[in-house]
Amino acid sequence: MGGIAHLGNGEKIENSVISVKDGKFDLVADASRIRIDPSAFDTIIRIYGKHIYPAFISPNTTLGITEIDAVRATKDYNEVGEFNPNVRSQIAYNTDSKILKTVRTNGVLITQATPRGGVISGSSSVMYLDGWNWEDATLKTDDGIHLNWPRYYHYSGINLNYEKGVKKIKNYFEIAKAYFEKNSKIDLELEATKGLFNGTKNLYIHADYAKDIRESIRFFKKLGIKYVVIVGGKDALNAIPVLQEFKVPIILERVHSLPTNEDAAIYQFFTLPAELQKNGILFCLGYNGDMEAMGTRNLPFTAGTAVAYGLDMEKAIASISLNTAIILGIEKTTGSIEIGKNATFFISSGDALDMRTNNVEQAFIKGNAVDLNNHQKELFEKYKDR
């Protein structure tokens, strides 16, 4: 009762009353407009002046499938070979990872565990940052397949092998479509691609430059793949018409990135979310890149930077909650504080998008309280008085 509720759908309630029953939101309302019977609830938490947020969701990350970047044995996200649509990140997800506990203390409670490497890296799955094992932590199994589209430009100039790489991808997916339509003898590798053609899986195209974005979208839409998502999209503003035409969403790389070339403004990526919002492009924020697993704790602060550079506050919250849920296909059960959805949310005493005031005091996954302690806090308590 009494909290400032940021619902995740672009709306905010200054004086909210929210109830949870059987792991789902049972009531979401303005406390000044309704009356409730306190005896009808077994627990009442009064949080006047504090903030309530839906779980922040981190897409396209190796969080949970890597532990120490410098130790190869702890990295379980890169399979050998070029085309691996049947490789699944879900079964590699480690719920005992120490990193998960440090990340969820900043409000990130859901992640898309994503494989890396090759041309087709494999299939990602959407996971909670808590659970006894990977089965217990699974929110959505095999939500999509990740494809690394060749880069037309390199730092040294035009990629001379670009057309060769594109041709190889096109040939592979034409074979995959034929396999889907003819339902021939079982091929485990191609079997994994069926979901792309029947609409049960997303195709995540990792591409940055406008030419790569335009060419890949047009090819796969013509091929009949229903759900296409661009991952990266650094040059997305130069591909707006095709993104609008085919209604393709974007998972942006981290906002805290350097410009792509010497002529670009230093704040190039700070303003990109606001520009996409103006153009009606559905997007969400990611944090892939160097040290992405442990760095995912900073995802809320990238949204805060986007606010400082023109994005509306509630839209920024949506960019790491409901927008992400819509893109990943989990919006019916999570992503916002709405009646009937899973009660996965957290309470912060300050603005969760501001690194100076973010202070997550309580967090819940499907209505169950999450332990916010971690080894970093334990070490702090151990040595603070030495």
PEQUIPE-V185048 format. One record per backbone hydrogen bond with DSSP energy under -0.5 kcal/mol. CO is the residue of the C=O (numbers start at 1). NH is the residue of the N-H. Records with the same first field share a line. If there is no record, write none. Layout:
# PEQUIPE-V185048
CO=NH ; NH
This chain:
# PEQUIPE-V185048
1=47
2=49
3=5 ; 16
4=6 ; 52
5=7 ; 13
6=54
7=337
11=7 ; 8
12=14
13=5
15=31 ; 32
16=2
17=29
19=26 ; 27
21=24
23=343
24=21
25=340
27=19
29=17 ; 31
30=33 ; 34
36=38
37=40
38=41
44=46
45=47
47=50
50=4
51=348
52=6
53=346
56=109 ; 110
57=59
58=112
59=287
61=114
62=65
64=94
65=76
66=64
68=71
70=72
71=74
72=75
74=67 ; 76
77=79 ; 116
82=84 ; 119 ; 120
84=87
87=123
89=92 ; 93
90=93
93=95
94=97
97=101
98=102
99=103
100=104
101=105
103=106 ; 108
104=107
105=360
107=56 ; 109
109=129
110=58
111=113 ; 127
112=61 ; 114
113=125
116=79
119=121 ; 148
120=84
122=146
123=89
124=143 ; 144
125=113 ; 127
126=139 ; 140
127=111
133=137
134=138
135=138
137=128
140=126
143=202
144=124
145=147 ; 204
146=121 ; 122
147=149 ; 206
150=152
152=159
154=157
157=154
158=160
159=162
161=165
162=166
163=167
164=168
165=169
166=170
167=171
168=172
169=173
170=174
171=175
172=176
173=177
174=178
175=179
176=180
177=181
178=182
179=183 ; 184
187=191
188=192
190=193
191=194
193=196 ; 197
194=197 ; 198
195=199 ; 200 ; 201
196=226
202=145 ; 204
203=205 ; 229
204=147 ; 206
205=207 ; 231
206=149
207=233
208=235
209=213
210=214
211=215
212=216
213=217
214=218
215=219
216=220
217=221
218=222
219=223
220=224 ; 225
221=224
224=226
226=228
227=203
228=249
229=205
230=232 ; 251
231=207 ; 233
232=253
233=236
235=238
236=239
237=240
239=243
240=244
241=245
242=246
243=247 ; 248
247=249
249=230
250=252 ; 284
251=232
252=286
255=257
261=264
265=268
267=271
268=272
269=273
271=275
272=276
273=277
274=278
275=279
276=281
277=280
280=282
282=250
284=252
285=59
288=254
289=292
291=295
292=296
293=296
294=297
295=298
296=299
298=301 ; 302
299=302 ; 303
300=304
301=305
302=306
303=307
304=308
305=309
306=311
307=310
312=316
313=317
314=318
315=319
317=320
318=321 ; 323 ; 324
319=285
320=57
321=325
322=326
323=327
324=328
325=329 ; 330 ; 331
326=329
330=333 ; 334
333=342
336=338
338=341
341=25
342=344
343=345 ; 367
344=55
345=364
346=53
347=361 ; 362
348=51
351=354
353=355
354=357 ; 358
359=349 ; 361
362=347
363=370
364=345 ; 366
365=368
368=365
370=372
374=378
375=379
376=380
377=381
378=382
379=383
380=384
383=386
